[in-house]
Amino acid sequence: MKDLLNFLLKEITGSSDFSVEQVDEEDKINFNVIANPEIIGLIIGKGGKTIKAIQTLVRIRGRLENKSAFVNVSQKEEAKSSKTSSVK
């Protein structure tokens, strides 16, 4: 299922600048997608339609394996840089 989710996200965003963490429980799998703010809008889509479609596909795949699957999206924390920019 993780491969399916990675494939969908890569094709939708056109980028591989995200990570997918998989947390397994008994009959439940949680996928945490951590992405840069620039591509989160592409993952969620207008009105949440894209993420709902992704969740539906992952849930269908999970049911084939007799498991419940959930997809969560969060923003990647940027490391604060010590660089300062000045306008001249």
N, C-alpha and C positions, 0 to 999 in steps of 0.2 A: 504494500500500500504506500509505503514511503516513496518508492520509485515512481509510482503513479503521480503522487502529489508533487514530487520534484519535477517531473516531466511537464505537468500542467502549468506549474508556476513559471518554469523557464520559458515555455512557449508563449504564455500570456504576457510576461514582462519583457521578454527579449533580453533578459539579463540573468546571471547566476549569482547576483549579489544579495543572496538571502541564505538562511540556514533553516533546516527543519529538524526539530527535536522530537523524538518519539518517546512517550511515556506509556509503558504497558502496565495494565492492571489485569485483574482476572479475565473478565469478558469485555474489557473496554480499552480502547487505545486513544490517547490524546496526542494530537500533533500540534506543536507550537511552531508557527512560522515567524521567524524574526527577520525583518527586512529593513532596508534603509527607507527613510521617509519619502524619497523620490519615487519609489515604486509601490509603496503601500496603496496609493490611490488606484493604481492599475490592478492590484490584487483584489481590492474591495469592490471596485467598479461603481458605476452610477447607481445610486440607490441600493447598493449592496448586492446587486444582481450577480456579479462575477463570483464573489465569495460564496454566495448561496449555491451557485451551480457547482463550484469546487466541492463544497461540503456534501452536496447530494451525491456526486460521483464517488467520493471517498466513503460515504455511508453505504452505498450500494456494494462497493467492493468489500467493505467490512462485513456486510450481511452474508456475502458468499463464503466468508471465513468464519461465520457465526460469532462475530464480535461487533460491538458498537464502536463507531469511530467519530471523533470530534476534531474539528480544525479551529485553532485560535490564531489570530494574527496580532503581533505586537511590533513595536518600533525598536529598531536597533539603537542602543545607547551609543552616542558618539563620544569619543574621548575628547575631552577639552584640550585644545592646543594652546600653547603659550605664545603663539604667534599673534601679533597685533598688526592690523592693517591701518595704514594712514593714507589720507587723501591729500594730494598735493595740488 
